[in-house]
Amino acid sequence: MPRTRVTSKFQLTIPKEVREEVGLKPGEVVIVESVSEEEIVVRRFRRVKEPLRMLVGKNVSSRHVPIEELEEKAEAR
């Protein structure tokens, strides 16, 4: 199991074999969570390649919504 050391600024280096195994790249965002006093989890914060497709879905709606209706609903929020 790879080991790393926490610096005086509380930084750590993710070992090369772990970075290569998961394909971690410089600049990626990770989430750090404490599980217990002995355990810390570092999770990759995945970015979605096509966020609009994730929101809209694969099937396009056949319903036409006028822009005015969308604006009214947005303003009502």
Protein Blocks (a to p, Z undefined) as FASTA:
>chain_A
ZZddddfkopacddfklmmmnopaehiacddddfblmbccdddddddfblmlmmnombdc
fbdcdfklmmmmmmmZZ
